[in-house]
Amino acid sequence: MQLAKSTTNIIESVTQNKHNIIWRPSGGLNDCSFFESNFRYYLQPIQNPVFTNPSSRTAVTLKEPFFNDNTYGLIVTNDINDATPKESLYRHINNVVIFNTIRPPNMKREDFIITEKKNTKRTKLFMTDDIAASWEMPNNSVVVNYGVPLDILTTEDIEQSGDLLIHDTSMLGKQLMAAAQQKGLKVELVTQFTNFTDFSEKVKKYKVYLDTTLNGNYECLCAVACGAKVVGTRSCKKTAPGITIENNGGNLLNVIEQLLSSDSLDVKEGRDYLEEHYNFLNFKNTVTELFTKKIQEAYIA
């Protein structure tokens, strides 16, 4: 009986493209890169009242925590400290955890052991090789390199009438904005991007894009695609032409002023680099293959 049910689920998965995924979002643009793949994503509401769920034509927010093992085949979480969810105890549901931040250098050994134990049975998906190397969890893991959707993040309607767009969720962003405004710069501060369209429209209005968030590497790459001069901080390990790294918070404004007075960027060079090193089709194919495999493995568990 169980074998017959498993076989039916696999056949439906392949023939009817029945791929439903429960997604615990990070609230960042990296979520949206996954939403472009050919699955149906059901998002659990973000608990932080400051942030909203990312939006996409393939992602809808669950209004209640309802799970059914015949409806969903995979749970993907962006919280590495997420306790093993009770719904994962149902049959036919597999688990993937996304690592999109470097292991904190001051992380205590006992905290690392706890995190490692929580994620032992999950497939660990690292967004870059640098992130994977920092966590040192090679078992049951895969590296999926970022993919930047150049067909969505186009160079059309680049305005750059403003000077500086800051993406930050701490007091640093507010302090930098105030200091830049005192120097006469036109500045805007954003705490969250929930889709590629809004990100693109916002970035194209400014000459320089600054990201000081803990997981802002992907947004930095996407800003290059939109023609901005980009300043990244400690979380930005993967770079491209047009990205400047500055880890000294006290020197950020000086770097920004230098970029504003420098020559224009070669936008084509940056986009060509992204196409080669952060190819979106390669990313989608890798994600689709991995998630499909995990869903089918769950159906025969």
N, C-alpha and C positions, 0 to 999 in steps of 0.2 A: 504493500500500500504506500509506504513512504517512498520507495523507489519510483513508483508510478507518478506520485505527486512531484517529485524532484524532476523527473523527465519532462513532465508537462510544463513546469515552470521554465526549464531551460529552452524548450521549443518555443514557448510564448516569448521569451526574452529575445530570441534570435529572429523569429518570423514577424513579430508584432512590434519590435523595437521597444519593449516594455522595460525601460530602465528608469526606475524612480529612486532618487537618492535623497536621504535626509541630510541636510547641510547645516552645520553649526558655524555661522559666519564669523570672520574676523572683523568685518566692518570696513575692510579696505578694498582697494581696486583689484588686488590679486584675486579676490573672490570672483570678480566679474570675468576674469580670464578663463576660469573654469566653466562659467555659465555659458560661454560660447560653444562648448562642446555639446554633442547630441544626446543630452540626458534631460530628464525633468527633475528639477531641484525643488525640494520642499524645505524652506528655511525655518529654523526655530528662531523666535524673536530674540534679539540681542538684549541682554539684561541691563547693560549700561544705558540709563535714560538719556544720556547725551547723544548717543549714536542711533542710527536707524539701519535697518537691513539694506544691503545692496540690492539694486533692482535690475531686472532683466526680463526679456520675453520668455525665458525658460525657467525662471525662478519665482516661486510664490511663497509667501510667508504663511506658515501654519498658524491657525487661530487657537489651536489647542494641542497639547502634547499627546496626540493620538498616533499609535504605531500599530501596524498590522504586517505580519511576516509574509503575507501574500501580496502586499502592495509595494513594499520597499525592499530593495536588495542590498543596500549599502548605507552606512552612516559615515559621513566625513566630518571630522571636527578640526577646528583651527586652534583649539585649546589643548596644549600639551599636558596640562595638569587636570584635564577633565577626568573625573572618576569614571570607572567603567559603568556605562549607563545600563539601567535595568532592562531597557528595551532590546539591548544587544544580546540578551540571554534568549530571545526568541530564536527559533530556527529560521534559516534562510536570510540572515542579516550579517554582513561582514563589516569590518571596521578599518578605516584609514585615518591617520592623523597627519596633518600638514605642519611641517616645521618651516617657518618663514622668517625666523630671527636667529642670529648667531647666539650660541650659548653664552650667557652672561659670564664675564671673566671672574666675577666675585661670587659665583654660585657655590654654595657649600657642597661638600662631597655627599653629605647625607641627603640633601635636597635633590641632587642629581640621581642618586640611587632610587629615591622615591619616584621621580619622574620616569626613569628607565623602567621601573617595575610596572607603573601604570600603563605603559605603552608597549609592553612585551608582546602581547597578542595582536596588537594593531599593526597594520602595514604602515611603515613610517615613510612619508613622502617629503623629501627635502627639496626645497625650491632651487638651491644652488649647491655646487660641490663644496664651497666655503662653509655653508651652513652645516652640511653633512659632516665635514671634517671636524668642526668645532664640537659637535655633540658626541662623536665616537660611539655610534650605535649602528654598526654595520648589519646586524642580523635583521632579516625581514624588512629591508629598506630599499628605496629606490630614489635616484636623483632625477628630478624633472626640471630642466632648465626653463627659466622664464620665457614666455612668448609675448611679443608686443604686436598687437593687431594694427598694422599700418593702414589697412583698408578702412578702419574706423577712425583712427587717429591720423587724419589727413593734414595736408598743409594748406587747405583752403581756408580763406577768411582769417588769416593771421593778421591781427590788429596791432598788438603790442603798444597800446597807448599808455599803459601803466608801467611802473618800474619794477615792482616786486610782489610776487605772490608767495605767501608763506603757508606751508602745510605743517601744523604743529598742534599737539594736544596738551602742552604744558605751559608753564608761565614764561618759558624762554621765548615762545612765539610772540606773546603780548609785549614783552620787553623789547624785542627786536623791532616790532612794528612801531612802537612809540619812539624808539631811537631813530629809525629811518624817517618817520614823519617829521621829526624835528629837523632833519637835514633837507626837508622839502621833497622827499620822495613820495610818489603815489603808491600806497601799499594796501594789500588786502590779506587777511588771515582766514584760513579755512581749516576746520578740524577734521573733516571727513569728505571723501569722494565716494559716491555710491553707484556711479555708472560711467562708462567711457565717454558718452556724449557730453555730460556736464563737465567732466574733467577737461576734455578737449576745448570746449568753449571758454572755460575759465582760464586755462593756461595760455591760450592764444592772445589773451588781452594784455599779457605782461612780458616784459623783456627777460626777467630773471625769475626762476622758480627755485625756492629753497624748501628742502624737506628735512625736518629735524626729528621725525618720528622714529620709533624703535624698529619699524618694519617698512620703511619708506623706499627701499631700494627699487622696487618695481615701479612706483610712481615716478622716480627719477628717470628711469629708462623711458617711460611713456611720455614724460615731458620733453625729452630730446626729440621724439617723433613729432611733437607739436611745434618745434622750432625755437624753444626757449633755451637760454643759457641756464644751466642747472648747477645748483650747489647742494651737495649731499654731505651728510655727517657720518658718524661712526657706523651706522647700519648699512651704508652704501659700499658694498664690496665689489659688486659687478658694475663696471663703468662703461662708458661709450664716449666718442668724440662729443664735446659740449658739456661734459660733467666735470666739475671741480670739487674735490674733497677737502673739507676743512673741519677738523675736529675741535679746534679751539673756539669755543663760543664767543669769547671776547674779540675774536678777529673776524667774525662772520660779516659784520657790516663793512669792514674794509675790503674784503673779498668781493662783496656785492657791488660796491662802488667802482672797483676796478673793472668788473665785468660790464657794468653799465657804460663805462667810458671806452671800452675796447671795441675792436672792429666787429662787424656782424659775423654770425656763424655761417658755416657752410652746412646748411640744413640737409642737403642731399647726402653729404658725407656721413652725417649722423644716422640718417635713415637707412643708407646702404649697409652700415655697420650693424644696425639692428636686424635688418633682413637676413644678414649672414649669421650672426651670433645668437639672436633671440627670435628665430623664425617661428611665427605663430602657427603655421601649419604643422611643423614638427611637434610643437607643444601639444596641439590638439590631438594629433595622432597618438602620441605617447600616453596622454591622459585617457583617451578613449579606450586604448588597448588595456591599460591597467585597470580602469574601473569596470570594464566589461568582464575581464578575467575574474575580478574579485566578486562581482555579482553572481557569475556562474558557479564559482567555487562555493559561495554561500548556499546556492540552491541545492547543491548535492551534499551539503554537510549533514 
